[in-house]
Amino acid sequence: MYRDPLGSAEGFSLIWVWSTLLTMRQQARRHRNIASATAALMDLRRRILGIRSRIRGGARIDLEVEMILEHNRVRRYLKVKRVPRPEHTFKQKRRGRPGPDTEYRRVTRRRYDLEWTVDQAAIDYDKKSDGMYPLICNDRTLTAAQVLEAHKGQPTIEKRFEQIKTVHEIAPVFLKNPGRIEALFTLYFLALLVQALIERELRLAMKREKIKELPIYPEQRLCKRPTTEQILRLFSLAERHTLLRDDKTVQSFPPQLTDMQIQTLDLLGVPVKAFVG
């Protein structure tokens, strides 16, 4: 890791990190992309040189080459050149059977070929920065190692964004007014915050009580890290019934909680009376 003494343009700390694993991945991806582009160019060349080729115009060939380079992201590494190769054929000037005095005329047909080379200088230049990526932090008191450690917690944050998009289905949004959109997203944020607090409370309680797993999955399968979705599913069948006569309550039947539900409420710090009362 290397801390840039100047920092970013915004005044934040800028730290460069070099990863050996990322280096190997980028080199392998570059080699794979070049090989894929080369195979596509060879197939394109075969189609161009075919007897019944439909790719004849220079503009069409350039477009096909551009699409191959763009798709494989190897524009910097492959230098492709379209080479004109004239073909000459001879035909009789007049109809009839050819003889000793038959005159012929030469017909020149311009066709194209493809040639390409690998720009090794560009590859060597990019290899120097393989495995490098920057980290920007607004806390200048953290060391480079602490910034990297905080960055490794990013998957936890990304997991919440994934839950917003999938579990909560925040999209599509049919509102047009920015204020209404902001209000809607605020409600989703509060729901996500409550979800995170429920999971945090239960997992901390499990750690405090030295409970490694809870059988809250379907078929009472064990779960090491309960999610809010599974916790709510556990109480989805709990029902309260009220017997009425002439719009007056005759008797109430509170939900009958299972041992697993009671244990979960206890770990969450929720009194059973508050749930069934």
C-alpha positions in Angstrom: 0.0 0.0 0.0 1.1 3.6 -0.7 -0.4 6.8 0.6 -0.4 9.6 -1.8 1.0 12.7 0.0 -1.2 15.1 -2.0 -4.4 13.2 -1.7 -7.4 13.6 -4.0 -8.6 16.8 -5.6 -11.4 17.0 -3.0 -8.9 16.9 -0.1 -9.4 13.3 0.9 -6.8 10.7 1.7 -5.7 8.7 -1.4 -4.2 5.3 -0.9 -3.0 2.9 -3.6 -3.3 -0.8 -3.0 -1.5 -3.5 -5.0 -3.1 -7.0 -5.0 -1.2 -10.1 -6.3 -4.5 -11.9 -6.9 -6.0 -9.0 -8.8 -2.7 -8.9 -10.9 -3.1 -12.5 -11.9 -6.8 -12.0 -12.8 -6.2 -8.9 -14.9 -3.3 -10.6 -16.8 -5.4 -13.7 -17.4 -8.4 -11.6 -18.6 -6.2 -9.6 -21.0 -4.8 -12.8 -22.4 -8.2 -14.3 -22.8 -9.6 -11.2 -24.5 -6.7 -11.1 -27.0 -7.2 -14.8 -27.8 -10.9 -14.3 -28.3 -10.4 -11.3 -30.5 -7.8 -13.1 -32.6 -10.1 -16.0 -33.2 -12.9 -13.6 -34.2 -10.6 -11.8 -36.6 -9.5 -15.1 -38.1 -13.1 -16.1 -38.7 -13.8 -12.7 -40.2 -10.8 -13.0 -42.5 -12.1 -16.4 -43.7 -15.5 -15.0 -44.5 -14.0 -12.0 -46.3 -11.8 -14.3 -48.5 -14.5 -16.7 -49.2 -15.6 -17.3 -52.8 -19.2 -16.2 -52.1 -18.3 -13.6 -49.5 -20.9 -11.0 -48.8 -18.5 -8.8 -46.9 -16.8 -6.8 -49.6 -17.0 -3.1 -48.9 -14.2 -1.5 -46.9 -16.7 0.3 -44.7 -18.5 -3.0 -43.8 -15.1 -4.7 -43.0 -14.0 -1.7 -40.8 -17.3 -1.9 -38.9 -16.9 -5.7 -38.3 -13.4 -5.1 -37.0 -14.5 -2.3 -34.8 -17.2 -4.4 -33.2 -14.7 -7.3 -32.5 -12.2 -4.9 -30.9 -14.9 -3.2 -28.8 -16.6 -6.4 -27.7 -13.3 -7.9 -26.5 -11.9 -4.6 -25.2 -8.5 -5.0 -27.0 -8.4 -1.8 -29.0 -5.1 -0.9 -27.4 -3.5 -4.3 -27.9 -4.4 -5.3 -31.5 -3.5 -3.2 -34.5 -5.7 -4.3 -37.4 -5.1 -3.2 -41.0 -7.3 -3.7 -44.0 -5.1 -4.6 -47.0 -6.4 -4.3 -50.6 -5.5 -7.4 -52.7 -6.5 -7.1 -56.4 -7.6 -10.2 -58.2 -7.1 -10.4 -62.0 -9.2 -12.5 -64.3 -9.2 -12.7 -68.1 -12.3 -12.8 -70.3 -12.9 -12.9 -74.0 -13.6 -9.7 -75.8 -16.1 -11.5 -78.0 -18.4 -14.4 -77.6 -17.7 -17.8 -79.1 -15.2 -20.6 -78.9 -11.7 -19.5 -78.0 -9.1 -19.9 -80.7 -5.5 -18.9 -81.5 -6.5 -15.3 -82.5 -9.0 -14.8 -79.6 -8.4 -11.5 -77.8 -8.8 -11.3 -74.0 -9.3 -8.4 -71.6 -8.2 -8.3 -68.1 -10.8 -7.7 -65.4 -9.4 -6.5 -62.0 -11.5 -7.0 -58.9 -10.4 -5.4 -55.7 -10.8 -7.5 -52.6 -9.6 -7.0 -49.1 -7.5 -9.0 -46.6 -6.9 -8.5 -42.9 -3.6 -8.3 -41.1 -3.1 -7.7 -37.4 -0.3 -7.5 -34.9 -0.1 -7.5 -31.1 1.1 -4.3 -29.6 3.5 -5.7 -27.0 4.6 -2.2 -25.9 1.0 -1.4 -24.9 0.7 -4.7 -23.0 4.0 -4.1 -21.2 2.8 -0.6 -20.3 -0.5 -1.8 -18.8 1.3 -4.6 -16.9 3.0 -2.0 -14.8 -0.3 -1.0 -13.2 -1.9 -4.5 -13.0 -3.3 -5.2 -9.6 -3.4 -1.5 -8.5 -6.6 0.2 -7.3 -7.1 3.4 -5.3 -9.0 3.9 -2.1 -10.3 7.3 -1.0 -11.1 8.0 2.6 -12.4 11.2 4.3 -10.8 10.2 7.6 -7.1 11.3 7.6 -6.4 9.8 11.0 -6.7 6.2 9.7 -3.6 4.4 8.6 -3.3 2.8 5.2 -3.9 -0.6 6.7 -7.0 0.6 8.6 -8.4 2.1 5.4 -7.9 -1.2 3.6 -9.6 -3.1 6.5 -12.6 -0.8 6.4 -12.8 -1.3 2.6 -13.0 -5.1 3.1 -16.3 -4.5 4.9 -17.9 -3.2 1.7 -19.7 -6.5 0.9 -21.8 -6.0 4.0 -23.0 -2.6 2.7 -23.5 -4.0 -0.8 -25.6 -6.8 0.7 -28.1 -4.2 2.0 -28.3 -2.6 -1.4 -28.9 -6.0 -2.9 -31.8 -6.5 -0.4 -33.3 -3.2 -1.4 -33.4 -4.2 -5.0 -34.5 -7.8 -4.6 -36.3 -8.4 -1.3 -37.9 -4.9 -1.0 -38.2 -4.5 -4.8 -37.5 -0.8 -4.8 -37.6 -0.6 -8.5 -39.4 0.3 -10.8 -40.4 3.7 -9.4 -43.3 5.3 -11.2 -43.2 8.6 -9.3 -42.0 11.7 -11.1 -41.9 14.3 -8.4 -38.4 14.4 -6.8 -39.9 15.1 -3.4 -42.1 12.0 -3.6 -39.3 9.9 -4.8 -37.1 11.0 -1.9 -39.9 10.3 0.6 -40.4 6.8 -0.9 -36.7 6.1 -0.6 -36.7 7.3 3.0 -39.4 4.8 3.9 -37.4 2.0 2.3 -34.3 3.2 4.2 -36.2 3.1 7.5 -37.4 -0.4 6.7 -33.9 -1.5 5.8 -32.6 0.1 9.1 -35.2 -1.8 11.1 -34.3 -5.0 9.3 -30.6 -4.5 10.1 -31.3 -3.8 13.8 -33.4 -6.9 14.2 -30.6 -9.1 12.7 -28.0 -7.3 14.8 -29.9 -7.7 18.0 -30.6 -11.4 17.5 -27.0 -12.3 16.4 -25.5 -10.4 19.3 -27.8 -12.2 21.7 -26.8 -15.6 20.1 -23.1 -14.7 20.6 -23.8 -13.6 24.2 -25.7 -16.8 25.0 -23.1 -18.9 23.1 -25.7 -20.2 20.7 -24.1 -21.2 17.4 -27.3 -22.1 15.4 -31.1 -21.7 15.6 -33.5 -24.1 13.9 -35.5 -21.3 12.2 -35.2 -22.5 8.6 -38.1 -24.5 7.1 -38.2 -28.1 8.4 -36.3 -26.8 11.5 -33.0 -26.7 9.7 -30.2 -24.9 11.5 -29.2 -21.3 10.7 -26.0 -19.7 11.8 -26.8 -16.1 10.8 -30.6 -15.5 11.0 -32.0 -12.9 8.7 -35.0 -10.7 9.2 -36.9 -12.5 6.5 -36.5 -15.8 8.3 -37.4 -14.3 11.7 -40.6 -12.8 10.3 -41.4 -16.1 8.5 -41.1 -17.8 11.9 -44.0 -15.7 13.2 -46.1 -15.7 10.0 -48.4 -18.4 11.3 -49.1 -16.8 14.7 -52.7 -15.7 14.7 -55.1 -14.0 17.1 -58.8 -14.8 17.0 -61.6 -12.7 18.5 -65.1 -14.0 19.1 -67.7 -11.3 18.6 -71.5 -11.1 19.4 -73.4 -8.0 18.4 -70.2 -6.2 17.7 -69.0 -6.9 21.2 -66.0 -9.0 22.1 -67.0 -12.2 23.9 -63.6 -13.9 24.1 -60.1 -13.5 22.6 -57.8 -16.3 21.7 -54.2 -15.2 21.9 -51.6 -16.8 19.6 -50.1 -20.0 20.9 -46.3 -19.5 20.5 -43.9 -22.4 20.0 -40.8 -22.9 22.1 -38.7 -21.6 19.1 -40.8 -18.4 18.9 -40.6 -17.8 22.6 -36.8 -18.3 22.5 -36.5 -15.9 19.6 -38.5 -13.2 21.4 -36.3 -13.7 24.5 -33.1 -13.2 22.4 -34.6 -10.1 20.8 -35.5 -8.7 24.2 -39.2 -8.6 23.4 -41.5 -9.7 26.3 -43.9 -12.5 25.4 -46.7 -10.5 27.0 -46.1 -7.7 24.5 -46.6 -10.1 21.7 -49.6 -12.1 22.9 -51.2 -9.6 25.3 
